[in-house]
Amino acid sequence: MSAPTAFRRRYGASPLHLLLVLASFALAVYAGLRLLRGDALGVAVWFVGAALLHDLVLLPLYSLTDRAVQALFTRGPGPTPPVPRVSVNHVRVPAFVSGVLLLVWWPLVLRRVEHYTAATALPADGFLGRWLLITAALFAASAAVLIVRTWRWSRAQRQARSATK
């Protein structure tokens, strides 16, 4: 057995993956050390608060939403087979991307930045509309892909049924 094969079998991925993971950890440690130089107590309180908010509020909220979407997409009416389970990801992915965009830009989207125009000379009033348009485009593109995949899946099901007759 060659060394790369033995490494892959023991580690589970390629050496390049390990190198990139270690580099990302090194970058995170560097960023953390730079961040903690200013206000270590404030940063620690912020991280603990963010962890509690995530674990006690957000995790149950998006877990419940995900379960509802799974129940909606996996139960087919009557004798027809349900839509493939992969269709749940057509809601998850655009919702995740939209949520990340909102998380990054929420002060501008919710107009919580007072001096944005003075500091940048750019208007601060278009971010909510743009975020809504991006979110709508993400869900529309995902719906289009879902429609095509469902159509191809149902066509394959019909062909499989006609081949068995």
C-alpha positions, -999 to +999 in steps of 0.1 A: +000+000+000+014+034-010+019+062+015-008+085+000-033+056+001-024+048+037-027+084+046-061+088+029-074+057+046-063+068+081-072+105+077-102+102+054-092+129+029-062+141+009-030+157+024-040+189+007-073+189+027-053+185+059-029+214+049-059+237+042-076+228+075-044+235+094-039+268+075-075+279+083-069+271+120-037+291+120-055+320+104-083+318+129-058+318+158-040+348+143-073+367+139-084+357+174-051+370+189-054+402+170-090+406+181-083+399+218-056+426+220-082+453+221-110+443+245-107+407+256-136+408+281-160+424+255-150+399+229-155+370+253-189+383+264-198+387+227-188+351+219-207+337+249-237+357+240-236+346+204-233+310+214-262+312+238-283+331+212-276+304+187-281+274+209-312+286+228-330+306+201-318+301+166-310+264+166-345+254+178-361+279+153-343+267+122-345+230+133-383+234+136-385+252+102-364+225+086-386+197+100-417+215+086-401+218+052-391+181+053-426+171+062-440+193+034-417+179+007-415+142+016-452+134+019-468+129-014-506+129-018-523+096-026-506+067-043-481+088-062-445+085-048-433+116-029-409+141-044-373+130-038-358+140-005-332+161-022-359+187-028-356+199+008-321+213-001-338+236-026-352+255+004-322+251+027-296+264+003-312+297-007-324+303+029-288+297+042-273+320+016-299+347+023-294+343+060-256+347+057-261+378+036-285+392+062-260+383+090-232+402+072-252+432+061-279+435+087-270+469+099-274+483+064-304+462+055-322+473+087-309+509+084-291+507+117-260+526+105-263+563+111-231+577+095-229+554+065-236+580+039-212+605+056-184+580+057-188+565+023-207+591+003-231+564-008-268+562-002-278+538+026-314+533+015-311+505-011-298+476+009-332+462+021-346+462-015-314+446-029-313+419-002-350+411-009-342+409-046-312+387-041-333+365-018-361+363-043-337+355-071-320+327-050-354+311-043-366+315-079-334+299-093-337+271-067-374+266-076-364+264-113-338+238-106-363+219-085-389+219-113-364+206-138-352+179-114-387+169-105-397+167-141-367+146-150-373+124-119-410+118-128-400+111-165-375+085-153-402+070-130-426+067-160-399+052-182-391+027-154-427+017-151-432+013-188-400-008-191-413-032-165-446-038-183 
